[in-house]
Amino acid sequence: MKITIIGSGNVAAQLAEALVRQGAEVVQLYARRREVAEEIASPLGIEVASTPEELAEADLYLVALSDRAIGEVVAQLPLPEGA
């Protein structure tokens, strides 16, 4: 199962590390600030995206954002109809 993590805070970082450590296929970490995403993703071998257009296709998208950022970020994501 391909997993993309959306966010770059502590929860996103811990999820990424734990999932990779357990052998999950984390294909991408999305954050608005590329340099922050790279700090988390590079040591784990995860691809980085910093624009919605760069999002890879995945089976599961884990949203790990602050409450105040969820609405704004999710509204920008290219989600399939009915999602």
DALINWO-V57236 format. One record per run of one state. SS is the DSSP state (H for helix, E for strand, - for the rest). FROM is the first residue (numbers start at 1). LEN is the number of residues. If there is no record, write none. Layout:
# DALINWO-V57236
SS,FROM,LEN
SS,FROM,LEN
This chain:
# DALINWO-V57236
-,1,1
E,2,5
-,7,3
H,10,12
-,22,3
E,25,6
-,31,3
H,34,11
-,45,2
E,47,3
-,50,2
H,52,3
-,55,5
E,60,4
-,64,3
H,67,10
-,77,7
